[in-house]
Amino acid sequence: MNGLYSLARFLTYSLAGTVVRKGWNWLTEDVDPIPGTEEFDSEYYQVKEKYIRLTKKKEEYEAYRKSR
């Protein structure tokens, strides 16, 4: 009986630890970086380049659609 109690306790703590760790990772994963930091600058420029690229692609597509 003592062995079953120990096994149940071990499984409970293991499961609780996994849930807490994954929950914490989920909460802290998508935090925006602080403006003025290197991480913020790199993310800003990546988003800006993506916006410019997609805008250019959209304009090319619209020009293609109008010429048809």
FIDODREN-197022 format. One line per 4 residues: number of its first residue (from 1); their letters; for each residue x, y, z of N, C-alpha, C, O, CB. Coordinates in steps of 0.1 Angstrom, whole numbers, m for minus. Each point is the difference from the previous one (the first is absolute). Last residue first. Glycine has a CB too. Layout:
<sites>
NUM> A> X Y Z X Y Z X Y Z X Y Z X Y Z  ...
</sites>
This chain:
<sites>
68> RSKR> m46 418 m672 m7 m11 m6 m13 4 m6 m7 m9 m5 18 m6 21  18 44 10 4 m2 m14 m7 m11 m7 1 m1 m12 21 10 19  m30 1 39 m5 10 m8 4 m1 m15 m7 4 m9 8 11 29  16 m45 13 m15 m2 m1 m6 10 m10 m9 m3 m7 9 m7 30
64> YAEY> 46 14 m11 m2 m12 m8 m15 m2 m3 m4 m3 m11 25 m7 20  m9 43 22 4 4 m14 m2 m11 m10 m5 2 m11 22 14 21  m24 m26 35 m10 9 m5 3 5 m14 m9 1 m8 4 6 32  38 m33 m2 m12 m8 m3 m11 8 m6 m7 m4 m10 13 m12 28
60> EEKK> 32 38 m3 3 m8 m12 m12 m8 m4 m3 m1 m12 28 1 18  m28 23 35 0 9 m11 3 m7 m14 m7 3 m10 14 16 26  m3 m44 24 m14 3 m3 m2 10 m12 m8 m2 m8 4 m2 33  48 m7 m10 m6 m12 m6 m15 3 m3 m5 m4 m11 21 m11 23
56> KTLR> 7 47 12 5 0 m13 m6 m12 m8 m4 2 m12 26 8 20  m32 m7 37 m6 12 m7 4 0 m14 m8 2 m9 8 11 30  20 m45 7 m14 m3 m3 m7 11 m7 m8 m3 m9 8 m12 29  44 23 m6 0 m11 m9 m14 m3 m4 m3 m2 m12 25 m7 21
52> IYKE> m16 40 25 4 6 m13 0 m11 m11 m5 3 m11 19 14 23  m23 m31 32 m11 9 m4 4 6 m14 m9 0 m9 3 6 33  39 m32 m3 m11 m8 m4 m12 8 m5 m6 m3 m10 13 m14 27  30 40 2 3 m6 m13 m11 m9 m6 m2 0 m12 26 1 19
48> KVQY> m30 17 36 0 11 m10 3 m6 m14 m6 4 m9 12 13 27  m2 m45 19 m14 2 m3 m1 11 m10 m9 m1 m9 2 m5 32  50 m4 m8 m6 m12 m6 m14 3 m5 m4 m4 m11 19 m11 25  6 48 12 5 0 m14 m5 m12 m7 m3 1 m12 23 12 19
44> YESD> m31 m10 39 m6 11 m8 4 0 m14 m8 1 m9 8 12 30  21 m44 8 m14 m4 m3 m7 11 m8 m8 m3 m9 8 m11 30  43 24 m6 1 m11 m10 m14 m4 m4 m3 m3 m11 25 m5 20  m18 40 25 4 6 m13 0 m11 m10 m5 2 m11 19 15 22
40> FEET> m23 m30 33 m11 8 m5 4 5 m14 m9 m1 m9 1 8 32  41 m28 1 m10 m10 m4 m12 7 m6 m5 m5 m10 12 m10 28  27 41 1 5 m6 m12 m11 m10 m6 m2 m1 m12 26 4 20  m41 37 22 9 m11 2 4 m5 m14 m7 2 m10 m3 m8 33
36> GPIP> m23 41 m16 14 5 2 10 m11 2 12 3 1 m22 17 9  m41 m30 3 5 9 m11 14 6 4 2 3 12 m26 3 m18  6 m54 23 0 13 4 6 9 m11 10 m3 m5 m8 m4 29  m28 m40 m35 13 5 5 m1 15 4 m9 7 m5 21 m24 m9
32> DVDE> m54 m19 15 7 9 m9 13 6 7 0 2 12 m23 4 m23  0 m55 19 1 13 6 8 9 m10 10 m3 m5 m11 m7 29  m14 m39 m26 m4 10 m9 0 14 6 m8 9 m3 m6 m25 m9  27 m24 37 5 m2 m13 m3 12 m9 9 4 m8 m13 m28 11
28> TLWN> m9 15 44 12 9 m2 5 m1 m15 9 7 m3 m3 m10 27  m44 m23 m8 m2 13 5 11 10 m5 m2 11 m4 m11 m20 24  16 m38 m28 m10 6 m8 m2 14 4 m2 8 m9 m9 m30 6  40 m3 29 6 3 m13 m10 6 m9 3 9 m8 12 m28 11
24> WGKR> m30 6 39 9 11 1 6 4 m14 1 11 m3 4 m17 27  m32 m33 m21 m8 12 2 9 13 0 m4 10 m5 m13 m24 17  38 m28 m13 m6 3 m13 m8 13 1 m1 8 m9 1 m33 3  18 9 46 11 4 m9 m6 4 m13 4 10 m6 12 m25 18
20> VVTG> m46 m3 20 5 13 4 10 5 m10 0 12 m4 m5 m17 28  m10 m38 m30 m11 10 m3 5 14 3 m3 9 m7 m15 m27 12  46 m18 6 m1 2 m14 m10 10 m4 2 9 m8 5 m33 5  m4 12 48 12 7 m4 0 3 m15 4 11 m4 9 m22 23
16> ALSY> m47 m16 0 m2 14 4 13 8 m5 m2 12 m4 m12 m19 24  15 m39 m27 m10 6 m9 m2 15 4 0 8 m9 m11 m30 7  40 m3 29 6 1 m13 m10 7 m10 4 8 m8 9 m29 12  m27 12 40 10 10 0 6 2 m14 2 11 m4 3 m15 28
12> TLFR> m36 m31 m18 m7 12 2 10 12 m1 m2 10 m6 m15 m22 20  34 m32 m15 m7 3 m13 m7 14 1 0 8 m9 m3 m33 5  24 8 43 10 3 m10 m7 4 m13 4 10 m6 12 m27 17  m44 2 24 6 13 3 10 4 m10 1 12 m4 m4 m17 28
8> ALSY> m16 m38 m28 m10 11 m3 6 14 3 m3 9 m8 m15 m26 14  45 m20 6 m1 1 m15 m10 11 m4 2 8 m9 4 m32 7  m1 14 48 12 7 m5 m1 1 m15 4 11 m6 9 m21 25  m47 m14 1 m1 14 4 12 8 m5 m1 11 m5 m12 m18 26
4> LGNM> 12 m39 m27 m10 6 m9 m1 15 4 m2 8 m9 m10 m30 7  40 m4 29 6 1 m13 m10 7 m10 4 8 m8 9 m28 12  m27 9 40 9 11 0 6 3 m13 3 11 m4 2 m16 28  m32 m33 m19 m8 12 0 9 13 0 m3 9 m7 m15 m22 19
</sites>
